[in-house]
Amino acid sequence: QSTTVRRKWGGIPSTIFELRYINDPDIDSKVESIMTGAILNFAKIRDDREKCRRLLLVFDSLTPKAQNGFFSYMRRQRDAILMADTFLELCERSGDDAAVEQQQRALAAKLSAFFPDRVKLESSLAQLAGLRDNDVYAGLRQTMDVRSDIKTVRKCQKSALKRLASLAPNLLDTTAPLWKCAGLTTINRVLVPYLIENASASRQGPFHGAAVTLLNYTVEVFPEMLELSKDELFAVEGLQARDASAVEERLKLMVQFAKAVPNAVPRSTDLENRLAALVRSGTVAQAKRAAFVVTQMSGAADLCAALTGDVVDCLDDAKLERRAPAFAALSRFALHAPAAYATYAERISQFLVQMALTDAEAEANMDAGDAEWEAREQLSDMGLARVYAVKILAHWLAGMERSSVTREIVQMVMGTLRQLVRGSGFGRSAVTQHCVLVAASSMLKIAGRGHLERAVGVADVQSLALVVQDATFEVRSSFLLDKLVPALASRRVHARFIPLVFLAAHEVEPGVLDHVRHAVEQRLSQFRPTPGSPSLVESSLPRLLHILAHHPDWDDAEPLRTLELFAHYVDFYISCVCSAQNVSLLFCLAAKVKSARSKVQGGQHTQRLYVLSELAQFLLREKSKAANWPVNVYPGELQLPDDLFEMVDGTDQMRESYLDPEFVALRSKTSGSGAKRTRTKPKRVAKPSKKSRGKQPQVDSDSDAMDEVSDN
């Protein structure tokens, strides 16, 4: 391609794929049609290698934003395929079964929402189901089968649509966008070997980066395609490149594949030997990724045990120059090969605890303030080893089966994590900042294990709230956006962690708030225990008020400043969650808090809860008046979380007013005049001071939780 042509017209594909951000079904369908036709035009290219080259040429020309748009279209195709395939399978089974027909209608409604003319498409799908022609259904399903090559997809598509035209020609135009989207004519299994070939080439190759990125996309969206080419993916030659980064990239792809397709990693002597060599003498990334791949091989328990022993022996070697790779590999064995690690756990556990909690750099610079953030790969070898020591301990506990968990192990591991997360003092080194992030993330991982969920107690949730407000931006944003939000969105952790996302209310980076708001509105607000019941986000309001009541920034000596500060948290919650449909529910939940007392620390901060209850009611009423929403009595029965609240007799607290009248007057005056409110900054996110950093959540320890977890 000439430089002049690319300079003049090369930006067109990027502009087209960036249209995905508009999220309009009509635009999306048009882009898909343009992509398969004008942009890629595989119909006019016979050779599969040339098709792959064309795909790489286009993808390599895209801007990062457009590449994300391309990836989003791949995920849209996957979602459409999953629903369309299930719908057509039901069509093949349907007879006079009312339950099957009801499932068909529900799927047709969901599927049609992806495309323009939703009502027409839904009606057409109902007519399609009524044809009861298995040849049409089977042919269309073949076009979206990951085992089909491009020729087969086109042949089956042509045959099925020709038969459909003979049975119901009126359905062709209305259903055409669906079949174009679901047909695997863009990313297809026949292109995967050539993508692997380009990814295995020199990093200076013209399409190396594009091939690696596309393979990463493919293994996430269509992992079955890579399973059909796993011999090429796991070829030993790909792990023998002189370029360490190329080996790391191939191992990363292997890891993604192993996670997406369990028990599918092939086993051979050559592959085992090469992976073992990388565990013993590779870089940090090579060692940990190779260790994970070994744990995913069936029948490789003996190899895992041998490698774990070798790595542990290295830790005792005082002359060892590079400890980090050994620690990184051991962290994978602890989680994914717990039987192999258990043999050595007692021998090295105390050594790991001591290493995790020792920060010589910070001790030498207690008055210097927090060090500048450094990327993990920029840390020293000993610094990285310390970070992975924290991971090993956490993975040891997280990888255990219920029968192996003891009180002593829970105390040791959770005690170490708590010391890091709640650590007092200032002057944290860059290594300690990483350790705090790993410790907080590990608490979420442990809480996601059903039999360990109660090991992470009320005090721990309160501590994690302060990690969301950590003085270091990279710590708080990584924990919030990369760990907490994904864990909540995938429901890997209990809903009691939902209130933590609203502690980002004072975040100074607007992009973080936008991300949180999107996650709450698009994902978390959809989760309900049962149809028609309050959503998990709505029910989390009392938990949020409880966390705020125990927040170290609460200052009884400055009630007005405290209310201004804490009103912003509740305002942020209301802006993300409140609507005309649920304002009455939220108002009643906030009011119900005044009929209970806190169970934590003997109810010491119950009066703060009453202040926050009235504050939430005031702000909800303010919102409802501004939006002209009626606030009525909620007809359903509401319960407060029994791990935080206990109901109390008497109505004295219900009649008494706890909200500072000066705050009400000031807020009402500001709202009425339209003047811009001044924003009170929290101590942690804005300009953290030594005093603020030293304050800790005012809650009891979780020894009772440990008793319950370790009770076998």
DOVEXMAR-138935 format. One record per residue (C-alpha): x, z, y. Coordinates in steps of 0.25 Angstrom, whole numbers, plus 2048, in hexadecimal, padded with zeros to 3 digits. Layout:
BEGIN
XZY/...
This chain:
BEGIN
800800800/8067FC80E/809807817/800800822/7F47FF81A/7F580E815/7F7813823/7EB80B828/7E180D81D/7E7818814/7DF82381B/7D281D817/7D1824809/7D583280F/7C9830819/7C082D80E/7C3838805/7C3842811/7B483F812/7B3849806/7B3854810/7A6850815/7A0853808/794849809/78F8437FC/78C836802/79A835808/7A083A7FB/79982F7F3/79E8247FC/7AC82A7FB/7AC82A7EC/7A781B7EC/7B28177F6/7BD81F7EE/7BA8187E1/7B880B7E7/7BF8077F4/7CA8127F3/7CF8127E4/7C78067DF/7CC8087D1/7C27FD7CC/7CC7F37D1/7D87FA7CA/7DA7F87BB/7E78007B9/7E580F7B8/7F38117BD/7F08097CA/7E38117CB/7EA81E7CC/7F48187D6/7E88147DE/7E38227DE/7F08287E1/7F281E7ED/7E58227F3/7E68317F0/7F48317F6/7F082B803/7E5836805/7E784180F/7E6850809/7D885180E/7D4844807/7DB8487FA/7D28557FA/7C684C7FD/7CA8437F1/7CB8507E8/7BE8547ED/7B88477E8/7BE8497DB/7B78577DA/7AA8517DF/7AB8467D3/7AE8517C9/7A285A7CE/79984D7CD/79E84A7BF/79C8577BA/78D8577BF/78B8497BB/79084A7AD/7888567AA/77C84F7B0/77E8437A7/78084C79B/77385379E/76D84579F/772841791/76C84E78B/75F84E793/75284D78C/74685578F/74E862791/74A86879E/7568717A0/75F86479F/75785D7A9/7588697B3/7678697B1/76785A7B4/75F85C7C1/7688677C6/77485E7C3/76E8527CA/76B85B7D6/77A8607D7/7808527D4/77884B7DE/77D8547E9/78A84D7E8/7858407EC/77D8397F7/76E8377F6/76D8447EE/75E8437EB/75F8357E6/76B8387DD/7648447D7/75783C7D4/7608317CE/76783B7C5/7598407C0/7558327BD/76382F7B6/76083B7AD/7528367AA/7588297A5/75D830798/767825795/77482B78F/77C81E791/77B81F7A0/77E82E79F/78A82C796/79082179E/78F8287AB/7958357A4/7A182C79F/7A48287AE/7A78367B1/7AE83A7A4/7BD83E7A7/7C183779A/7BC82979F/7C68207A6/7C38187B2/7BF80B7AA/7B68147A1/7AF81A7AD/7AC80D7B4/7A78077A7/79E8127A4/7998137B2/7968047B2/78F8057A5/7878117A8/78280D7B6/77E7FF7B0/7758067A6/77080F7B1/76D8037B9/7647FD7AE/75D80A7AC/75B80F7BB/7618067C5/75C80F7D0/76681A7CC/7738127CE/7748137DD/7708227DE/7798277D3/78581D7D7/78C8287DF/78C8327D4/7928287CA/79D8237D4/7A18327D6/7A18367C7/7A882A7C2/7B682D7BF/7BC8217C5/7C68277CF/7CD8337C8/7CD82F7BA/7D58337AD/7DC8267AC/7E38297BA/7E88377B5/7F48327AD/7F982A7B9/7F78357C3/7FF83E7BA/80A8337BA/80A8327C9/80A8427CA/8168427C0/81E8387C8/82883C7D3/8238447DE/8288397E7/81F82F7E0/8148287E9/80882F7E2/80E83C7DC/8078467E6/7FA83E7E5/7FA83E7D6/7FD84D7D5/7F18507DE/7E88477D7/7EB84D7CA/7E985B7CF/7DB8567D4/7D88507C7/7DC85C7BE/7D38657C7/7C785B7C7/7C88537BA/7D285B7B1/7CC8547A5/7D38477AA/7E184E7A9/7DD85379B/7DD844797/7EB84279C/7F1850799/7FC84A791/80184379D/7FF8507A5/80685979C/811850799/81F857799/82584C7A1/81D8517AD/82385F7AC/8328597AC/8338537B9/83F8577C1/83685A7CD/8318687CC/8258667D5/82185A7CC/8218647C0/81986E7C8/80F8647CB/80D85F7BD/80C86E7B8/8028707C3/7F98657BE/7FB86A7B0/7F68787B4/7EA8727BB/7E686A7AF/7E88777A6/7DF87F7AF/7D48747AF/7D58707A0/7D787D798/7DE87B78B/7E286D78D/7F186E790/7F9866785/80486D77D/811867779/81F86C776/825864782/81A86978C/81C878787/82B877789/82A871796/82087B79B/828887796/83588279D/82D8817AA/82888F7A8/8368947A6/83E88D7B0/8348857B9/8308877C8/8258927CB/81B8877CB/8208817BE/82188E7B7/8138937BA/80C8867B8/8148837AB/8108917A6/80188F7A9/8018817A1/808888795/7FD893795/7F3888794/7F8881788/7F188577B/7FA88C771/80588F77B/80389E77A/8118A0774/81889777F/8108A0789/8168AC783/8248A7782/8248A2791/81E8AF796/8298B778E/8348AE794/82E8B07A2/82D8BF7A1/83B8BF79C/83F8B87A9/8398C27B2/8438CD7AC/84F8C47AF/8558CA7BC/85E8BD7BD/8528B47BD/8538AB7CA/8458A67CA/83A8B07C7/82E8A97CD/82C89E7C2/82C8A97B7/8228B17BF/8198A57C2/8198A17B3/8168AF7AF/80A8B07B8/8048A47B0/8068AA7A2/8008B87A7/7F38B17AA/7F28A67A0/7FA8AB794/7F78BA795/7FA8BD786/8088B8789/80A8C0796/8048CC790/8118CE787/8198D0794/80F8D679E/8138E579C/8228E179D/8218DB7AB/8148E07B1/81B8EB7B9/8268E27BD/81C8D87C3/8148E37CA/8218E77D1/8258D97D5/8178D67DA/8178E27E3/8258E27E8/8278DA7F5/8368DC7FA/8348D2805/8288DA80C/82F8E780A/83B8E2812/8328DD81D/8268E781E/8258E582E/8278D682E/8188D382B/8138C9821/81D8BE81D/81A8AF820/8128A9814/81A8A180B/815897800/81789C7F2/8218927EE/8298967FA/82B8A57F5/8388AA7EF/8398AA7E0/8378B97E0/82C8B87E9/8248AE7E0/8288B77D4/8218C37DB/8148BA7DE/8148B67D0/8168C57CB/8088C87D2/8028BC7CB/8078C07BD/8018CE7BE/7F48C87C3/7F48BD7B8/7F78C87AE/7EA8CF7B1/7E28C37B3/7E68BD7A6/7E38C979D/7D78C9794/7CD8D5796/7D38DC789/7E18DC78F/7DE8E279D/7E28F079F/7E08FA7AB/7EF8FB7AC/7F18EC7AE/7E58EB7B8/7EB8F67C0/7F98F07C0/7F58E27C4/7EA8E57CD/7F28F07D4/7FD8E67D6/7F38DC7DC/7ED8E67E5/7FA8EB7EB/7FD8DD7EF/7EF8D97F4/7ED8E77FC/7FC8E87FF/7FE8F180B/8088EE816/80D8E281E/8198D981D/8158D1810/81F8C780B/81B8B9808/81C8BD7F9/8138C87FB/8098C0802/8088B77F5/8078C37ED/7FB8C87F4/7F58BA7F3/7F88BA7E4/7F38C87E2/7E68C57E9/7E48B87E1/7E78C07D4/7DC8CA7D7/7D28BE7D8/7D78B97CB/7D68C67C4/7C88C87CA/7C48BA7C4/7C78C07B6/7BA8C57B1/7C08D17A9/7C98D57B5/7BF8D27C1/7BD8E17C3/7CC8E47C4/7CB8DE7D2/7C28E97D9/7BC8EB7E7/7C98EF7ED/7D08E37E8/7C58DA7EE/7C78E17FB/7D68DF7FB/7D48D07F8/7CB8D0805/7D88D380D/7DF8C8806/7D58BE80C/7DA8C4819/7E98C5816/7F28C3822/7F98B781C/7F08AB81D/7F58A5810/7F28B1808/7E48B280D/7E08A480D/7E78A17FF/7DF8AD7F9/7D28A9800/7D289A7FE/7DA8987F1/7D68A47E9/7CA8AC7EE/7C18A07F2/7C48987E5/7C28A47DC/7B48A77E3/7B08987E3/7B38977D4/7AD8A57D1/7B98AA7CA/7B88B77D2/7AC8C07D4/7A38BF7E0/7A88CC7E6/7B48C47EB/7AB8BB7F4/7AC8C4800/7BB8C2801/7B98B4807/7B28B9813/7BE8C2817/7C48B581C/7BA8B5828/7C68B8831/7CF8AD82C/7D68A6837/7D7899830/7CA892831/7CD889824/7CC89681C/7BF89A821/7B988C81F/7BE88C810/7B889A80E/7AB896815/7AA88980C/7AD8917FF/7A289B803/797890807/79A8867FC/79E88E7F0/79C89D7F0/78E89D7F7/7898957EB/78C8A07E1/7808A87DD/77F8B27D1/7718AC7CE/7698A17D4/7628A67E1/76A8B37E2/7738B67EE/7808AE7ED/78D8B57EA/7928B37F8/7858B97FE/7868C57F5/7948C77F9/7908CC807/7908DB803/79E8DA7FD/7A38D3809/79E8DF812/7A48E9808/7B28E2809/7B18E2818/7AD8F1818/7BA8F4811/7C38EA819/7CF8F181F/7CC8EA82D/7C08F382F/7C38FD83A/7B890883C/7BF90B849/7BC8FD84F/7AE8FA84B/7AB8EF854/7B88E7851/7B68EA842/7A88E4843/7AD8D884A/7B78D6840/7AE8D8834/7A38D083A/7AB8C3838/7AC8C5829/79D8C6828/79B8BB832/7A48B2829/79C8B681C/78F8B3824/7948A5828/7978A181A/78B8A7812/77F8AA81B/7748A081C/7658A0820/7628A2811/76B8AE80E/76C8B681B/7618BF817/7688C280A/7758C5811/76E8CE81B/7688D6810/7758D7808/77C8DC815/7718E6817/7728EB809/7808F080B/77B8FB813/773900807/7809037FF/78D909800/79B9047FC/7A09097EF/7AF9077F3/7B79137F7/7AB91C7F7/7A3914801/7AD91780C/7AA90B814/79B90A811/79890B820/7A08FF823/7988F8819/78B8FC821/7928F682E/7958E9827/7878E9821/7818E982F/78C8E0834/7888D582A/7798D782D/77C8D683B/7848C983A/77A8C3830/76E8C683A/7778BF845/7798B383C/76A8B2838/7668B3847/7708A884B/76B89F840/75C8A3841/75C8A7833/7528B282E/7578BE828/74D8C481E/74C8CE813/7538C9806/7498C97FB/7538CB7EF/75A8D77EA/7698D97EF/7748E17E8/7818E57EE/78E8E47E6/78E8F17DD/79D8F17DD/79E8F47EC/7908FA7F0/7879057EB/7799077F1/7769147F9/76991C7FB/76491E809/761916815/76A91C820/774912820/76A907820/76490D82D/77190F834/77890583C/78790383A/78A8F6842/7918F984F/7878F685A/7928F1863/7968E6859/7878E2858/7868E1867/7938D9869/7908D085D/7818CD863/7878CB871/7918C186C/7878BA863/77D8B986E/7868B4879/78D8AA870/79A8AF874/7A68AD86A/7A88B9862/7B68BF862/7BC8BF854/7C38CC84F/7CE8C9845/7D18D1838/7DE8D8837/7E38D082B/7E08C182D/7E48C083C/7F08C9840/7F28D3835/7F88E0838/8008EA830/7F48F4831/7EA8E982D/7F38E5821/7F58F381C/7E68F681C/7E08F580E/7D28F3808/7CB901808/7C69017FA/7C99097ED/7D29047E2/7CC8FD7D6/7D19067CB/7C29067C5/7C28F77C5/7CF8F77BD/7C99017B3/7BE8F87B0/7C68EC7AF/7D08F27A5/7C58F979D/7C58F1790/
